[in-house]
Amino acid sequence: MKATRGAVRAHIGAVALGAALCAAPALSPGAGTPWATLGLLAGLCLACELPGRFPFFSGSGPIGAGSFFPLLLTAALLLPPPAAALVAVPGSLVGRVDKPPAAARRIWRAAELALAVWAAARVHTLLGGPAALGGPAPGSPPDLPYALLPVCAAALAFSAVLALLDGSILLVAEHLPARRAWRGLLTRSLGPHLVHGLAGLMMAVLWNSSYGPPAALVVLLPMYISGWVFAQYHREHAAHRATIRALVQAVDIKDTYTRGHSERVGRASVLIAQELGMDRERVEVLRFAGILHDVGKLGVPTRVLRKDGPLTPEERRVIELHPEYGHEIVRGIGFLGEARAAILHHHERLDGSGYPYGLSGRGIPECARVVAVADAFDAMTSTRSYRRGRPVPVAVEELKRCAGTQFDPRMVRALARGLERYGWFGAVTADDTQLPPPRDADGAGPVPAPLSPRPDGTEGEGHR
């Protein structure tokens, strides 16, 4: 552990030293650094960071480096590289840090942003960007569309340096394999940074125009508003995920036979929905439906859920109430949409012999028909304490055999196509002592399968 901490400190120190060397020429006598422009941009970056230090603002504004990236790229377009490297330093050194050690994290952030801005400014200068921006003299407009080339190249350099440094700290601090440390860092950030670069171009053009810096600052308002809206969306989405996670964990604690079952049914539901060509919003709703399909088990006595022997008729009637319990639990959660209908009707059968209402055919909501197939698939392929899981091909054949009577053939075919295309991951079972962390919407997870009867003749949990 001490060796790891020492390696991290050494890495941070090396990056900080590199940033200092890049910025040092701006501080030398006779460098001609435009201190007024540098000071104004650095002050604006600092102003964007300060709200994160106050509880009143920290829950409502776009807090973090992303809220002032347009300013950093504006600095890269307007200032010489050494001067541009200094713009991010004041804000980074006083910005909000959520985890210790705060000092090391602030130094790291200041150093990596300084290097990224320096690289962006350097690339912009090498491609003749400053001349393409025009100037305040009459008759010197920006050289469009050529000015877009150095700006996009600068944004690419900015994004690449940040990705390189972010991956390097993961490699050193968390000992991740190189492929995992850098996987997706550049591809995820490049699009937003290109947008920030275009905003920086607008600010730089206005800054160099006869209207001066006040006109350039007008660009900040829509950028800040868009950042606020984006932050609010992510906070709302995180709240949704936290709500669902809490409900699923409660079910898993109560019904230990089916730990991990909910996440797998959600993943299988996504697989079916994607094969059916549903739009992204409906796919997400189907994921929620699959994850929460058994939330009604919270209303079923634990002794019934964990019973190993045959269920009595009375106990079976209690079990068959869990879709209605689930619907009542999630009735007031507005973002679930049609997932509520899937929770209520996922045990209906096409021939009308299901429960709780005995719906048949097209009278069963489409989302419930999707979850029914996903639920049965996972139940059949998962190993339980009373039986081994079936191989995926055997489970698919069982689904096909029951298609038209119990399951919608269209959903069964979609699942079969999805399994052929993407395969299926090993299932988490009720006998596992260590469970993988819950998967998010984008993470890969195991895919569900159908259920076999218990040795004593009662059905397993997937058909309950």
Disulfide bonds with the S-S distance in Angstrom:
none
